[in-house]
Amino acid sequence: MNQQQQLRKQVEQQARRMKKAEQDRPTLIGHTIYIGTLGLLFVLPVIGGAYLGRWLDDMAAGYSVRWTISLILLGVFIGMINVYYFIKE
């Protein structure tokens, strides 16, 4: 009898888990928000680097895009790291 009770308890627990998993299934809105968040995590450092680089280049004498290009590339790298850590969690 004890084994039957344990089996019944395990089956009931698994049934509850399956029901909860079905209710918690991601929706289209959830996926859209997730993808949007990934996009922002990637794009914001790139845009920030572009603006900061442009500002630094304007402060330098003559025509220069050195800071702009460097900080855009740094923004791409930081954006990739942000996306990686967000997906990892």
Secondary structure, DSSP 8 states (H G I E B T S, - for coil): -HHHHHHHHHHHHHHHHHHHHHHT---HHHHHHHHHHHHHHHHHHHHHHHHHHHHHHHHSSSS--HHHHHHHHHHHHHHHHHHHHHHH-
